[in-house]
Structures are given as C-alpha cells and as structure tokens.
Amino acid sequence: MIPFIEILRPHNCLIAAIAVIVGATIASEESLDLTILLPGIIAFLICGAGNTINDFFDFNIDKINNPARPLPSKRMSLRFAYFYSISLFAVGVGLSIFINIYAIIIASVNSFLLYIYPMKVKKYGGICKNILVSYLVASPFLFGGVVVGEPTVVLLLVLIAGLANTSREIIKDIQDHEGDKAFISTLPSSIGITNSAKLASLILLITILISPLPYILNILNLNYIFLVIFSDIIFFFASINLLQNPKQNAKKTQKLIKIGMVIGLTAFLIGDFHF
C-alpha cells in the first residue's frame, strides 16, 4: 500500500466516517441528503491525522512492535509524517466551519486530544489513555448527532461503543506489553496481564448487558436486536478466549472485538430503518 495512505489506517478512518453518518441518521427525524458526506469526510481526515501523529510519536515503539509500518520501515520520513498530520488536522477542523459551532468545537477538541494522546497521555496515562482513546473512537456518533442538532439521542450509542473499545484497548496493551513496557505506562504494567484481562472481560460483559437498552428505550427498533445479538455472541466468546490465555490470545481477541464492533455499528444503522 502507498505509505501516505497506509499511515492513515484508512479502514479505521472509513469506520469513523460511517459512524458519523450513522449517528446523524439515528438522531435526525428527517431524511438526510448528500450534505451528510461532509461530516464523514471531516471524521476521516481527523482520524487519519490522529493515526499519523501517533505513528510519529511511536516511532521507537513501532521499531519493536510494528517494524513494517511506513515510518520504522523508512518508507516515509518523520518530518513528512509530522507535517502531513498537521495539515490533515487543519483541513478537518477548517471544513467543520461549514457545519455549526458545535461541530467546530468537537473537531477542534478531538484534534487536540489526538495530538496530546501519543505525546503525553499514552506514556503516562495508564487506563486513562484507554478511556481517552475509547471516547475518540465513539465520538463520531456524537459528531453525527450535533451535525443534525440532536446529540442527546446518540449518547447511549457513544457509551456502548466506548465500553467495547475500552476493552479492546486494554487487550491491545496486553498484546503489545513487551514492546511498550520500556517506553510507556500501561494497565498491564501496573496491575499485571491477568488482572487486565479480567477487567477487559468484565467491561465486555457490561457492554453485552446494556446492549439491548437502545431498543428498550425506543431509540432503535427490533432490527437492531436481531443483529446486535451476533455482536454480543462475538464479544462473549472473545472474553472467554482472552481469559483462557491472555498473553497468547490477545491479538486474536482484539481482532474479534473489532469484528463485533463493526457488526454493532451495522446494528445501529439498520436499527433506525423500517423495512
């Protein structure tokens, strides 16, 4: 893949863009037109900028954990990556001016958080860094809500997505423990791999237990329940898989959770449709 595209992690950026559209669709009582693509593009750009600046600050860690990434493999220079990231942040925030003041605030705050996360928070944050990342992952739903002026409708979706991703972030820290421990403070380095796995599994269980609430509270319809069941099943078996051997199964488990989250995102979307 071309380095300046690969460094963005475009699949993650696309998921963020889709989440914005899903959030706006659920929050709006009216049909949306192509103007909703602009918030999606903003989310894509800011997410890509965050991934790029993360690789910039993680250069030494990635030489151990991810040597094939564009920067440690020397397919892109550190200088270019830095200015590329800043440019993407600027364009993303600049485009938010054409939406509303709340969109400008969220785009600006998220850009700031995405910058300081790898620079400061990631190194010393412990579980706080996991929570921050999970807010950033879930915030596209909130961004979609503010675009149509109804952010409160999507707050429960933000919570569900945030919890699932917090679990995944803890598991990723278990997976990267060997490379991370010399550079940053993570939950596994503080409370151990086994306890971290137990906490990640507990958070997944809470996610499963609250997943029916959007239907119960009449935010989403029965279509949501039919699909979110599959997401919950994946989360359940991911949790069991993790507890059996946290260190060995961490990589597989976090990928399973990502699949479950994509299914959950789809459940959010179809749960607002009436066939």
C-alpha positions as CSV (number, residue, x, y, z in Angstrom):
1,M,0.0,0.0,0.0
2,I,1.2,3.6,-0.7
3,P,2.8,4.9,2.5
4,F,0.9,8.1,2.8
5,I,-2.4,6.2,2.6
6,E,-1.3,3.2,4.8
7,I,-0.2,5.5,7.6
8,L,-3.7,6.9,7.9
9,R,-5.1,3.4,8.6
10,P,-7.9,4.1,6.1
11,H,-10.1,1.2,7.2
12,N,-10.3,2.8,10.7
13,C,-10.9,6.2,9.1
14,L,-13.7,4.8,7.0
15,I,-15.4,3.3,10.1
16,A,-15.2,6.7,11.8
17,A,-16.8,8.3,8.7
18,I,-19.6,5.7,8.6
19,A,-20.2,6.2,12.4
20,V,-20.8,9.9,11.8
21,I,-23.4,9.1,9.2
22,V,-25.0,6.5,11.4
23,G,-25.1,8.9,14.3
24,A,-26.7,11.6,12.2
25,T,-29.2,9.2,10.7
26,I,-30.3,8.0,14.1
27,A,-30.5,11.5,15.6
28,S,-32.4,13.0,12.7
29,E,-36.1,12.5,12.3
30,E,-35.8,13.6,8.7
31,S,-34.2,12.1,5.6
32,L,-30.6,13.1,5.1
33,D,-29.1,14.2,1.8
34,L,-25.6,14.2,0.4
35,T,-24.5,17.1,2.7
36,I,-24.0,14.4,5.4
37,L,-20.9,13.4,3.5
38,L,-19.0,16.5,4.6
39,P,-19.1,15.5,8.4
40,G,-18.0,12.0,7.3
41,I,-15.0,13.4,5.3
42,I,-14.1,15.6,8.3
43,A,-14.1,12.5,10.6
44,F,-12.0,10.6,8.0
45,L,-9.4,13.3,7.8
46,I,-9.1,13.9,11.6
47,C,-9.0,10.2,12.3
48,G,-6.2,9.8,9.7
49,A,-4.3,12.8,11.2
50,G,-4.5,11.2,14.6
51,N,-3.2,7.9,13.3
52,T,-0.3,9.6,11.6
53,I,0.8,11.7,14.5
54,N,0.5,8.6,16.7
55,D,3.0,6.8,14.4
56,F,5.2,9.8,14.5
57,F,5.5,9.8,18.3
58,D,5.5,5.9,18.4
59,F,8.5,5.6,16.1
60,N,10.8,3.9,18.6
61,I,8.0,1.6,19.9
62,D,6.9,0.6,16.4
63,K,10.5,-0.4,15.6
64,I,9.8,-3.3,18.0
65,N,6.1,-3.9,17.7
66,N,5.3,-2.9,14.1
67,P,8.5,-2.6,12.1
68,A,6.7,-2.9,8.8
69,R,4.8,0.4,9.4
70,P,5.8,3.3,7.0
71,L,8.0,5.2,9.5
72,P,10.1,2.4,11.0
73,S,10.4,0.8,7.6
74,K,11.8,4.2,6.3
75,R,9.2,4.4,3.6
76,M,8.2,7.8,4.9
77,S,10.3,10.3,6.8
78,L,9.4,11.5,10.3
79,R,9.4,15.2,9.1
80,F,6.9,14.4,6.3
81,A,4.7,12.4,8.6
82,Y,4.5,15.3,11.1
83,F,3.6,18.0,8.6
84,Y,1.2,15.6,6.8
85,S,-0.6,15.0,10.1
86,I,-0.9,18.8,11.0
87,S,-2.2,19.5,7.5
88,L,-4.9,16.9,7.9
89,F,-5.9,18.2,11.3
90,A,-6.1,21.8,9.8
91,V,-8.2,20.8,6.8
92,G,-10.6,18.7,9.0
93,V,-11.2,21.5,11.5
94,G,-11.4,24.0,8.7
95,L,-14.2,22.1,7.0
96,S,-16.2,21.9,10.2
97,I,-16.7,25.7,9.9
98,F,-19.3,24.9,7.2
99,I,-21.4,22.9,9.7
100,N,-22.1,24.6,13.0
101,I,-20.3,25.8,16.2
102,Y,-20.7,22.5,18.0
103,A,-19.1,20.7,15.1
104,I,-16.2,23.1,15.2
105,I,-15.8,22.5,19.0
106,I,-15.8,18.7,18.7
107,A,-13.5,18.7,15.7
108,S,-11.0,21.1,17.5
109,V,-11.2,19.2,20.8
110,N,-10.7,15.8,19.2
111,S,-7.8,17.1,17.1
112,F,-6.1,18.4,20.3
113,L,-6.7,15.2,22.1
114,L,-5.4,13.1,19.2
115,Y,-2.2,15.2,19.3
116,I,-1.6,15.1,23.0
117,Y,-2.5,11.4,23.4
118,P,0.7,10.0,21.8
119,M,2.8,12.9,23.0
120,K,1.9,12.8,26.7
121,V,-1.2,10.7,27.7
122,K,-0.1,7.5,26.1
123,K,3.2,7.5,28.0
124,Y,1.9,8.1,31.5
125,G,-1.9,7.7,31.3
126,G,-2.4,4.0,32.3
127,I,-6.1,3.2,31.9
128,C,-6.9,6.9,31.4
129,K,-5.3,6.6,27.9
130,N,-7.6,3.6,27.2
131,I,-10.7,5.7,28.2
132,L,-9.5,8.7,26.1
133,V,-9.0,6.5,23.0
134,S,-12.4,5.0,23.5
135,Y,-14.0,8.4,23.7
136,L,-12.3,9.3,20.5
137,V,-13.5,6.1,18.8
138,A,-17.1,6.6,20.0
139,S,-17.2,10.4,19.4
140,P,-18.1,10.2,15.7
141,F,-21.6,9.1,16.8
142,L,-21.7,12.3,18.9
143,F,-20.4,14.3,16.0
144,G,-23.2,13.0,13.8
145,G,-25.7,14.0,16.4
146,V,-24.5,17.6,16.7
147,V,-24.5,17.9,12.9
148,V,-28.3,17.5,12.9
149,G,-28.8,19.2,16.3
150,E,-29.8,16.2,18.4
151,P,-26.7,14.9,20.3
152,T,-28.6,13.5,23.3
153,V,-30.2,10.8,21.2
154,V,-26.9,9.1,20.4
155,L,-25.3,9.3,23.9
156,L,-26.2,5.7,24.7
157,L,-24.6,4.6,21.5
158,V,-21.5,6.5,22.4
159,L,-21.4,4.7,25.8
160,I,-21.8,1.2,24.2
161,A,-19.2,1.8,21.6
162,G,-16.9,3.4,24.1
163,L,-17.1,0.5,26.5
164,A,-16.4,-2.1,23.8
165,N,-13.4,-0.2,22.6
166,T,-12.1,0.3,26.2
167,S,-11.9,-3.4,26.5
168,R,-10.2,-3.7,23.1
169,E,-7.7,-1.1,24.0
170,I,-6.8,-2.9,27.3
171,I,-6.3,-6.1,25.3
172,K,-4.1,-4.3,22.7
173,D,-2.0,-3.2,25.7
174,I,-1.7,-6.9,26.7
175,Q,-0.7,-7.8,23.1
176,D,2.0,-5.0,23.0
177,H,3.2,-5.4,26.5
178,E,6.7,-6.5,25.7
179,G,7.4,-3.5,23.3
180,D,5.5,-1.0,25.4
181,K,6.9,-1.7,28.9
182,A,10.2,0.1,28.3
183,F,8.6,3.3,27.0
184,I,5.1,3.8,28.4
185,S,2.9,3.1,31.4
186,T,0.0,0.7,30.6
187,L,-2.6,-1.1,32.6
188,P,-0.8,-4.5,32.2
189,S,2.4,-2.9,33.5
190,S,0.5,-1.6,36.6
191,I,-1.8,-4.4,37.6
192,G,-0.5,-7.3,35.5
193,I,-1.6,-9.1,32.4
194,T,-4.1,-11.5,34.2
195,N,-5.9,-8.7,36.1
196,S,-6.0,-6.6,32.9
197,A,-7.6,-9.5,31.0
198,K,-10.2,-9.9,33.8
199,L,-11.1,-6.2,33.7
200,A,-11.3,-6.2,29.9
201,S,-13.6,-9.2,30.1
202,L,-15.8,-7.5,32.7
203,I,-16.1,-4.4,30.5
204,L,-17.2,-6.7,27.6
205,L,-19.8,-8.3,29.8
206,I,-21.2,-4.9,30.8
207,T,-21.3,-4.0,27.1
208,I,-23.4,-7.1,26.4
209,L,-25.7,-6.4,29.3
210,I,-26.5,-2.8,28.2
211,S,-26.7,-3.5,24.5
212,P,-30.5,-4.1,24.5
213,L,-31.1,-0.6,26.0
214,P,-31.4,1.3,22.7
215,Y,-34.3,-1.0,21.8
216,I,-35.8,-0.9,25.3
217,L,-35.7,2.9,25.4
218,N,-37.2,3.1,21.9
219,I,-34.1,4.7,20.3
220,L,-33.7,1.8,17.8
221,N,-36.2,-0.8,16.5
222,L,-36.3,-4.6,16.6
223,N,-33.9,-4.8,13.6
224,Y,-31.2,-3.6,15.9
225,I,-31.8,-6.5,18.4
226,F,-31.6,-9.1,15.6
227,L,-28.2,-8.0,14.6
228,V,-26.6,-6.9,17.9
229,I,-27.1,-10.5,19.2
230,F,-24.4,-11.6,16.8
231,S,-22.1,-8.8,18.1
232,D,-22.8,-9.9,21.7
233,I,-22.0,-13.5,20.9
234,I,-18.7,-12.5,19.4
235,F,-17.9,-10.4,22.5
236,F,-18.8,-13.3,24.8
237,F,-16.5,-15.8,23.0
238,A,-13.8,-13.1,22.8
239,S,-13.9,-12.7,26.5
240,I,-13.7,-16.5,27.1
241,N,-10.9,-16.8,24.7
242,L,-9.0,-14.0,26.4
243,L,-9.3,-15.4,29.9
244,Q,-8.0,-18.8,28.8
245,N,-4.6,-17.4,27.8
246,P,-4.4,-13.6,27.9
247,K,-0.9,-13.2,26.5
248,Q,-1.2,-15.7,23.7
249,N,-4.8,-14.9,22.7
250,A,-4.7,-11.1,23.0
251,K,-4.1,-10.5,19.3
252,K,-6.9,-12.8,18.2
253,T,-9.3,-11.4,20.8
254,Q,-8.8,-7.8,20.0
255,K,-9.5,-8.6,16.3
256,L,-12.6,-10.5,17.3
257,I,-13.8,-7.5,19.3
258,K,-13.2,-5.2,16.2
259,I,-15.4,-7.5,14.1
260,G,-18.0,-7.4,16.8
261,M,-17.8,-3.6,16.9
262,V,-18.3,-3.4,13.1
263,I,-21.4,-5.6,13.4
264,G,-22.6,-3.4,16.2
265,L,-22.1,-0.4,14.0
266,T,-24.2,-2.1,11.4
267,A,-26.8,-2.9,14.0
268,F,-27.0,0.8,15.0
269,L,-27.6,1.7,11.3
270,I,-30.3,-0.9,10.5
271,G,-32.0,-0.3,13.9
272,D,-33.1,3.1,12.6
273,F,-34.6,1.6,9.3
274,H,-38.1,0.4,8.8
275,F,-38.2,-2.3,6.1
